[in-house]
């Protein structure tokens, strides 16, 4: 697992990532360059080259590895904003680009602030899994093909707005779960209990046993509703449901091992929050 510099002062990764994310998002100023006479594609190419040169000049590994990822996500966010306000059939894809980039960047930022000991480049979740990458590519392909052959399908604004609400709800719930859990939150299911590991049952954990999974569940489906992707919408719903069913059972086996009766009582009181998923079955 690629890690960050051990000697970096507390909070430096968070500040570095935020500065470079905003630097990437400055692509929002690109229309000003085109109005000044610079062609769009030429301006974009010069902008990207200039950004990378600046980052190479300012940072050395491993800080450059953080900076380039955060800057890339900021760039995607900025491009998404420009696309969102364009008069084209791709404007809802701009919403999606903003949502996707914010999700991945905020995963790193919140981890950097909340649980820096577990922070690594993997905290961006950009290399989450092959299945995750295939799912994302599939949704882009479906949107593109349907936008070419059935463009009216991509202009159902009320449906895209509903998807955006699902995305915002899921994002907020997941980040609330991360902040509430504090150092107990980790992107990797833990098989060994650390000395500081405690059972969190307050805040959003009083509503759901797995609020971060609930948030991600509705966020992922919401992205496809936002894109008006009927095929990937169904596919995402079935796939993420199965993923979180298995993930919940795996995690609860560890939690029962860590906390015993305390977790079993909590399990009786509070639902998982995921539809038709009750968690691991316990035989008494």
C-alpha positions as CSV (number, residue, x, y, z in Angstrom):
1,X,0.0,0.0,0.0
2,X,1.5,3.4,-1.0
3,X,1.8,5.6,2.0
4,X,2.5,9.2,2.8
5,X,5.7,10.6,4.2
6,X,6.1,9.6,7.8
7,X,7.9,12.8,8.8
8,X,5.2,15.1,7.4
9,X,3.7,17.4,10.1
10,X,0.1,16.7,11.2
11,X,-2.4,18.0,8.7
12,X,0.1,18.7,6.0
13,X,-1.4,16.1,3.6
14,X,-4.9,17.7,4.1
15,X,-3.6,21.2,3.3
16,X,-1.5,19.9,0.4
17,X,-4.4,18.0,-1.1
18,X,-6.9,21.0,-0.7
19,X,-4.5,23.5,-2.2
20,X,-3.9,21.3,-5.3
21,X,-7.5,20.3,-5.6
22,X,-8.4,24.0,-5.8
23,X,-5.5,24.5,-8.3
24,X,-7.0,21.8,-10.5
25,X,-10.4,23.4,-10.2
26,X,-9.1,26.6,-11.5
27,X,-9.8,25.2,-15.0
28,X,-13.1,27.1,-14.4
29,X,-11.1,30.2,-15.6
30,X,-10.5,28.6,-19.0
31,X,-13.4,30.4,-20.7
32,X,-11.7,33.7,-19.9
33,X,-8.6,32.5,-21.9
34,X,-10.8,31.5,-24.9
35,X,-12.4,34.9,-24.8
36,X,-8.9,36.4,-24.9
37,X,-8.4,34.7,-28.2
38,X,-6.8,31.4,-27.2
39,X,-8.5,28.3,-28.8
40,X,-10.3,26.0,-26.5
41,X,-8.3,22.8,-27.1
42,X,-5.0,24.7,-27.2
43,X,-5.8,26.5,-24.0
44,X,-6.8,23.2,-22.3
45,X,-3.6,21.5,-23.4
46,X,-1.4,24.4,-22.2
47,X,-3.3,24.5,-18.9
48,X,-2.8,20.8,-18.2
49,X,0.9,20.9,-19.2
50,X,1.4,24.0,-17.1
51,X,-0.3,22.4,-14.0
52,X,1.9,19.3,-14.2
53,X,5.1,21.3,-14.7
54,X,4.2,23.4,-11.7
55,X,3.5,20.4,-9.5
56,X,6.8,18.8,-10.6
57,X,8.6,22.0,-9.7
58,X,6.9,22.4,-6.3
59,X,6.8,18.8,-5.0
60,X,8.9,15.7,-4.8
61,X,7.6,12.1,-4.1
62,X,5.7,11.2,-2.1
63,X,4.1,14.7,-1.9
64,X,3.9,14.9,-5.7
65,X,1.8,11.7,-5.7
66,X,-0.7,13.3,-3.4
67,X,-0.7,16.6,-5.3
68,X,-1.2,15.1,-8.8
69,X,-4.2,13.0,-7.7
70,X,-5.8,15.9,-5.8
71,X,-5.1,18.2,-8.7
72,X,-6.6,15.7,-11.2
73,X,-9.8,15.4,-9.1
74,X,-10.0,19.2,-8.9
75,X,-9.6,19.4,-12.7
76,X,-12.4,16.9,-13.2
77,X,-14.6,18.9,-10.8
78,X,-13.9,22.1,-12.7
79,X,-14.6,20.5,-16.1
80,X,-17.8,19.1,-14.6
81,X,-18.9,22.5,-13.5
82,X,-18.2,24.0,-16.9
83,X,-20.2,21.2,-18.5
84,X,-23.0,21.5,-16.1
85,X,-23.7,25.1,-17.2
86,X,-23.3,24.4,-20.9
87,X,-26.2,24.4,-23.3
88,X,-25.7,20.8,-24.4
89,X,-27.1,17.3,-23.8
90,X,-24.0,16.6,-21.7
91,X,-24.8,19.0,-18.8
92,X,-26.1,16.2,-16.6
93,X,-22.8,14.3,-17.2
94,X,-21.2,17.4,-15.7
95,X,-23.2,16.9,-12.5
96,X,-21.9,13.4,-12.5
97,X,-18.3,14.5,-12.9
98,X,-18.6,16.9,-10.0
99,X,-20.2,14.2,-7.8
100,X,-17.6,11.6,-8.7
101,X,-14.5,13.9,-8.2
102,X,-15.9,15.3,-4.9
103,X,-16.6,11.8,-3.6
104,X,-13.0,10.5,-4.2
105,X,-11.3,13.7,-3.0
106,X,-13.4,14.0,0.1
107,X,-12.6,10.4,1.0
108,X,-8.9,11.4,1.2
109,X,-9.5,14.7,2.9
110,X,-11.7,13.4,5.6
111,X,-9.3,10.5,6.3
112,X,-6.4,13.0,6.5
113,X,-8.2,15.1,9.0
114,X,-10.0,12.3,10.9
115,X,-7.7,9.3,11.0
116,X,-4.2,10.3,9.6
117,X,-2.6,7.1,10.9
118,X,-4.6,5.1,8.3
119,X,-4.0,7.6,5.5
120,X,-2.4,6.5,2.2
121,X,-2.7,7.2,-1.5
122,X,-5.3,4.4,-1.5
123,X,-7.5,6.7,0.6
124,X,-8.5,8.4,-2.7
125,X,-10.2,5.1,-3.6
126,X,-9.1,5.7,-7.2
127,X,-7.9,2.2,-7.5
128,X,-10.7,0.7,-5.4
129,X,-11.1,-2.5,-7.5
130,X,-11.2,-3.8,-11.1
131,X,-15.0,-4.2,-10.7
132,X,-15.4,-0.6,-9.6
133,X,-13.4,0.6,-12.7
134,X,-15.4,-1.6,-15.1
135,X,-18.7,-0.3,-13.6
136,X,-17.6,3.3,-14.0
137,X,-16.5,2.7,-17.6
138,X,-19.8,0.9,-18.4
139,X,-21.8,3.8,-17.2
140,X,-19.8,6.3,-19.3
141,X,-20.3,4.1,-22.4
142,X,-24.0,3.7,-21.8
143,X,-24.5,7.4,-21.3
144,X,-22.5,8.2,-24.5
145,X,-24.3,5.7,-26.7
146,X,-27.8,6.7,-25.5
147,X,-26.9,10.3,-25.8
148,X,-26.0,9.8,-29.4
149,X,-29.0,7.6,-30.4
150,X,-31.7,8.7,-27.9
151,X,-30.6,12.2,-26.7
152,X,-34.1,12.9,-25.3
153,X,-33.5,10.1,-22.8
154,X,-30.7,12.2,-21.2
155,X,-32.9,15.3,-20.8
156,X,-35.3,14.1,-18.1
157,X,-34.3,16.9,-15.7
158,X,-36.6,15.8,-12.9
159,X,-35.1,12.3,-12.9
160,X,-31.5,13.7,-13.0
161,X,-32.4,16.1,-10.1
162,X,-33.7,13.1,-8.1
163,X,-30.5,11.3,-8.7
164,X,-28.6,14.4,-7.6
165,X,-30.5,14.4,-4.3
166,X,-29.7,10.7,-3.8
167,X,-26.0,11.5,-4.4
168,X,-26.0,14.4,-2.0
169,X,-27.8,12.4,0.7
170,X,-25.4,9.5,0.3
171,X,-22.3,11.6,0.3
172,X,-23.4,13.5,3.4
173,X,-24.4,10.4,5.3
174,X,-21.1,8.6,4.5
175,X,-19.0,11.6,5.5
176,X,-21.0,12.0,8.7
177,X,-20.3,8.4,9.5
178,X,-16.6,8.9,8.9
179,X,-16.4,11.9,11.2
180,X,-18.5,10.2,13.9
181,X,-16.4,7.1,13.9
182,X,-13.2,9.1,14.0
183,X,-10.1,6.9,14.2
184,X,-12.3,3.8,14.3
185,X,-13.1,4.3,10.6
186,X,-10.9,2.5,8.1
187,X,-11.3,1.8,4.4
188,X,-10.1,-1.7,5.0
189,X,-12.1,-4.2,7.1
190,X,-9.9,-4.8,10.2
191,X,-9.3,-8.4,11.4
192,X,-7.4,-7.4,14.5
193,X,-8.6,-5.0,17.2
194,X,-6.4,-2.1,17.9
195,X,-6.0,-0.6,21.4
196,X,-8.0,2.5,20.5
197,X,-10.8,0.6,18.7
198,X,-14.1,1.3,20.4
199,X,-17.7,0.5,19.4
200,X,-19.4,3.6,18.0
201,X,-23.2,3.7,18.6
202,X,-23.9,7.4,18.7
203,X,-24.8,10.0,16.0
204,X,-25.6,8.4,12.7
205,X,-24.6,5.0,14.1
206,X,-27.7,5.3,16.3
207,X,-29.8,5.2,13.1
208,X,-27.9,2.5,11.1
209,X,-25.2,0.0,12.0
210,X,-23.4,0.7,8.7
211,X,-24.1,4.3,7.8
212,X,-21.0,4.7,5.6
213,X,-22.2,1.7,3.5
214,X,-25.8,3.1,3.4
215,X,-24.4,6.4,2.1
216,X,-22.2,4.7,-0.5
217,X,-25.1,2.5,-1.6
218,X,-27.5,5.4,-2.3
219,X,-24.7,7.5,-3.7
220,X,-23.7,4.9,-6.3
221,X,-27.3,4.2,-7.5
222,X,-28.0,8.0,-7.5
223,X,-25.2,8.5,-10.0
224,X,-26.9,6.3,-12.5
225,X,-30.3,7.9,-11.8
226,X,-28.6,11.3,-12.4
227,X,-27.3,10.0,-15.8
228,X,-30.6,8.5,-16.7
229,X,-28.8,5.2,-17.4
230,X,-31.5,2.5,-17.2
231,X,-29.2,-0.5,-17.8
232,X,-26.5,0.6,-15.4
233,X,-29.1,1.8,-13.0
234,X,-30.4,-1.7,-12.6
235,X,-26.9,-3.2,-12.8
236,X,-25.5,-0.9,-10.1
237,X,-28.4,-1.6,-7.7
238,X,-28.0,-5.4,-7.9
239,X,-24.2,-5.2,-7.8
240,X,-23.8,-2.8,-4.9
241,X,-26.5,-4.6,-2.9
242,X,-24.6,-7.9,-3.3
243,X,-21.3,-6.2,-2.5
244,X,-22.6,-4.6,0.7
245,X,-24.4,-7.8,1.8
246,X,-21.1,-9.7,1.7
247,X,-19.1,-6.8,3.1
248,X,-21.5,-6.3,6.0
249,X,-21.3,-9.9,7.0
250,X,-17.6,-9.9,6.8
251,X,-17.3,-6.8,9.0
252,X,-19.8,-8.0,11.5
253,X,-17.9,-11.2,12.1
254,X,-14.9,-9.1,13.2
255,X,-17.1,-6.8,15.2
256,X,-18.6,-9.7,17.1
257,X,-15.2,-11.0,17.7
258,X,-14.0,-7.6,19.0
259,X,-16.9,-6.6,21.1
260,X,-18.9,-9.7,21.8
261,X,-22.2,-9.2,23.7
262,X,-21.9,-5.4,23.4
263,X,-22.1,-5.6,19.6
264,X,-24.8,-8.3,19.7
265,X,-27.0,-6.0,21.8
266,X,-26.4,-3.1,19.4
267,X,-27.2,-5.4,16.5
268,X,-30.6,-6.2,18.0
269,X,-31.5,-2.5,18.5
270,X,-30.2,-0.9,15.3
271,X,-30.8,-2.0,11.6
272,X,-28.1,-2.1,9.0
273,X,-29.9,0.6,7.0
274,X,-29.4,-1.4,3.8
275,X,-32.6,-2.7,2.2
276,X,-33.2,-6.4,2.8
277,X,-29.7,-6.9,4.5
278,X,-29.8,-7.9,8.1
279,X,-26.1,-8.7,8.6
280,X,-24.4,-11.9,9.7
281,X,-26.7,-14.5,11.3
282,X,-25.7,-15.5,14.8
283,X,-26.7,-18.9,16.2
284,X,-27.2,-18.9,19.9
